[in-house]
Amino acid sequence: RKLRIRTNADTPAMAETAVAYGAEGIGLCRTEHMFFEGDRIDFMRQMILAVDQVQRKAALKKLLPFQRKDFVGLFKAMAGRPVTIRLLDPPLHEENPMLGCRGCRLGILYPEITEMQVRAVFEAAASVMTAKKSPMKVNPEIMIPLVGFKAELADQLAIVHRVAAEVMEKNQIKIDYIVGTMIEVPRAAITAEQIAEEAQFFSFGTNDLTQTTLGLSRDDMGLFYDEYQRKEIYNKNPFASLDQSGVGKLMEFAVENGRKARKDLKLGICGEHAGDPDSIDFCHRLGLHYVSCSPPRVPIARLAAAQAALR
C-alpha cells in the first residue's frame, strides 16, 4: 500500500491497541475526550463556566498537569511515531447551536486555553525526550480545528510557536514539531491555497465537512434517512461512506490548491470515513499520505489501502 494507516486515539491504552493492530501513528487525538474522567471533569466545567479570565486561568492551571500527564502517556505509547493533537473542540453544541463557539473560535476568544494545551504538549515532549531511564523520540503535530480563514490559523499558530520556543529554551532542547489544520468547513477547502501558506498539513475532518457541505446534522438525519434511501436520493449513508461527488470534490479542490502553495503539504483524513474501504480507495486515488481511523478498524484500513494500490 501507499497510504499510511494511523489511528484516532485519546488514551495510551487506545494507542497501544492500535499499534498492536499495525497503526503507524496517531492521526487524531481529540483532547476534549481527555477531560471526561472524574478527577478532572469538575475543573473542565469550572473553565467552561468561568465568568472572567481570572476564574478561567485558575481552572486551566488545575487542568495543565492532567493534560501534560496524558500527553506523556501518549508519546510513550507511540514510541516516536507521529502524534497529531487537535486542540480543544468540546461538544458545547449540546448546550448551544452546533456551529457556535467551538474549535479555533474558542482559542481566539480565550487564548489562555490554547496556551495551556500547547504548554502541556511541549512540556510532555520535553519530559519524554529527557527522561533519565529511557528517553524517547517524540513527533508531535499540533492541529487547529474548524479553521475557515487563514487569519484564524495565523492567530493560533502565533501562540503555538511562542509557547514551543519558551519550553524549548527552558529545557535547552529542540523539539521537532509541525502545525496544521483540520479541513472541515467548505470555506477552508475553497481557500486551501491561502490556508496552506500557514499550515504544514491538512487533515480532512470529514464528519463535520459532510455536515457543513450537505447542511445536514448527524444527530437528526434519522427523521428522513430511510425515505431518502428508499427514493435512492442517498445510495449510502453519507456519514458512513464518503459522498465522493460532493464532499469529495471539495477535498480534491483543497488537495490541488493546497499543494500550489506548499509542495510538501502533508495530507490525511481523520473522519469516520477513514475506516470505510470505498472511502479509503478514494483517498488513495486523491494522493493523501494517510488515513486515521479508530483502533479496531486499523486492520480493515490496511487491507483496503493495499487493495486500492493493487487496483
N, C-alpha and C positions, 0 to 999 in steps of 0.2 A: 504493500500500500504506500501511497504518497502522503496521505493525511496522517498527522499525529493524533493520538487519542488522549485527551485529558479528561478530568472528572470535575463535577461540581461537588465540592466538599467544604464543610464548615467546621469539622472537628478532626482531631488526629485519628480517631477510630474510623471515620468515613474515609479519610485519606489512605490509611493503611489497607483497608478493604479494597479500595480502588487500585492501589499499587499491586496487590496480590492478583487482581484481575488483568493487570497489564497496563494500567494508566501511566502516562508519561509526564504527568504534571497536573496541577490544578488550574482549570480554566475559569472557574468562578467560585470564589469564597464569598458568600453572602454574609457580611459582617453583622447585619441586623439579627440573623439567626443565633448569633453568639450571646445574645442578651436575654434569651428566654429562660435561662436557668434561675432557680430560686435565689441563689446567692447574689444576683445582680439585677434582676428584673425591677426591683424597687428603685435602684439608682437610675435605671433607664427611664422609669416613669417620672422620677424627680427631674431628670434632664428635659423630657418632653413637656412637662407641665410647668417648668420654671417660668417665673413672671419677669425675670430680668437676667442680665448677663452674670451677675454675682451668683445667683442661685444655680444657673446653668453650669458655670465654671466649677462650682463646688461639687456638683453631681459628676461632671466629667472627670474631675480629679479622682473620684472614687472608682470610676469605670476604667481608668487608664491601666492599673495593674492587672485587671482581668483580661483586657484586650492584649496586653503585652504577653501574658502567660499563654493565652490562646494561640498567638502567632508563633511563639517559641515552639509549642507543640506541633503546629502545622509544618514549620520549617524542618523540624527534626524528622517528622514522619515522611516528608518528601525528599529528604537527603540530597539537596542540591538541585532537584527538579524545579521547573518554574512554578511559581505560585501567584496566580492573579487574584488580587484582593480588591473587591469592589467596596468603595466607601459607602457609608450608611445610606440605605434606601428603605426605610422602615415602612411597613404597610399602614401608614396613617390614613389611607383612604377608607379604612374600616370605620373611621370617625369623620372623614372629610371626603370630597369628591376624589375619585381615583387619580386624576391627573392634577392634584393640588400641589402643596408644598412638600415635595419629595425629591430624592436624587440630589443632583448638584444644587438645586434651589435651596435645599436645607443648608448646605455648606456655604453658599453665597450669603444667605441670610444670617447664619451663625458660624462664622469662620472658625470659632474655637472648637466646633465639633470635628471639622476636617483636621485641625491641628492635633487634637487628641489622638485620633485614629492613626494618622501618619506617624506621629511620635511613637505610638505603640508598635507599629510595623518596624520602624528602623531601630528602635531600641531592642526589639526582639531579635532582629537580624544581627545586630552587633553582639548581643549576648550569645547567640548560637555560634557565630564566627570566632569568638574569642574564648569560648568555653575551655577550661583547663584540661578536662578529661578527654573529650573527643570533639574538637572543633569541627564544624561542618561548613561547607559552602552553602550560600543561600542565593536565591534567584527571584527576588520579589518584583511583581509587576503591579503598579497601582492603577486602578481603573475607576474613572469618574463616571457615574451613572446619569442617564437621562439628559445628556447634553444635546442642545439643538442649535446653539450658537457658538462660534469659535471663541467669543469673548467669555462665555461661561467657563469653557475649558481653561482658558488662559488664567482666569481668576483663581481657579482651584489649583492649577499647576504651580502658580507662584508660591502658594502655601507649601505644597509638597516639596518643592526644591529647597525652599528656605529651611524647613524643618530637617530635611535629609542632611543638608550641609551642617546644621548645628549638631546633629547627633554624630555625624562622621568626624567633625572637628573635636568634639568632646572625647570620643573614644579612640581618636588617632587611627582611624580605619577607613578603608574605601569600600563602599557597598555598591555593587553594580545593580542598577535597577532601571526599569523603563516605565513610562507613563502613557496611558492611552484612555480610550473611552468606549462605552457601550454605544452602539448604533441601534437605538430602539424607538426613535421618533422619526417620522418621514423627513423632517427638515434636516436632520443630521445626515441622512442618506443623500439628500438633494444637494447639500452644501459640503459634501465629503472632501472636496478638493481644498476648501478653506480649513476645515477641521483637521485634516491631515498635516497641515503646517505646524500644528501644536502636538498632535497625537503620534506616538510611535507605534501604536497598534489600535486596531478596531476589533471589537468583539461584538458580533451581532446578537443582541438580546431579542430573539425572535418571538418570545412570548408577548412582550409589550409592543414590538414592531407590528405584530399581527393585529393586536388590539387597536393600535392607533391608525394603522393603514385601513383596516376593514371597518373602523368605527364601531367596534364590537367588544363587549366585555365577556371574558371567560365565565364570569360569575353568574350571568343571567341568560346566556345563549340557549340554555336548555328549554326556554319558553317556546322557541321556534325551530330548534335544530332538527328535530325529527321530520318536520314538514319540509324543511329545506333539503334534507336528504331524499325524501320521498319524491320531491319535484326535481331532483338532480340539479339544484342550484349549487349545492356543495357535493362534490364527489366524495370528499373525505373531510373529516374534522380538521379545520384549518389550524387548530392548536395541537393536533397530534402529528400531522404531516404538512410540511411547508406548502403554502399557497405560492407555487412557483411562478405562475403567470402574473401575480400581483405583487406580493411581498418580495418574491424572488427577483422581480425586475428592479425594485429599489436596491436590493443587495448588489445586483450586477452593476448598477449605476455607481453605487458607493465604492465598489472594488475598483472599477475602471478609473474613476475620477480621483479617488484617494491615492492611487498609485502615480497619478500625474504629479502630485505634489511631493510624494515621498516614495521613491522607488523601492525602498526596503521595508515598506509598511507591513507589519505582521498582521495577519488576518485570521480570525477564528469565529466560532459560533458557540454560544453557551445557553441558548434556549432549550426547551424540552425537545425540540425538533432534532437536536444533535444525537438522539438515540434512535431515530427513525431511519431505516435503510434507504427509503426513497429520497429523504431529505439529505442524507449523507452522500448519496450519489450526486445530487445537485451541488452540494458543497465541494465535492471532488472536481466536478466539471467547472465550477466557478474559480478554482485555483486557491481555495482557502488553505491555510497552513495546518489548522487543527480543528477538531470538533471537541466539545466538552459536554459530557452527559453524566447522569447520576451513576454512582459506582456499580449497581447491578447491571447496567446497560453497556458497560465498557466492552465485554466480550462480543456483544452484538455489533457494536460500533466498529470494533477491529475487523470483524468478518465482513461487514458491509463495505468498509473502506477498501479492503482487499478485493472484493468483488467489483467495486467501482473501477479500481485500477485495471483489473483484467478486462472489463468491458471496453 
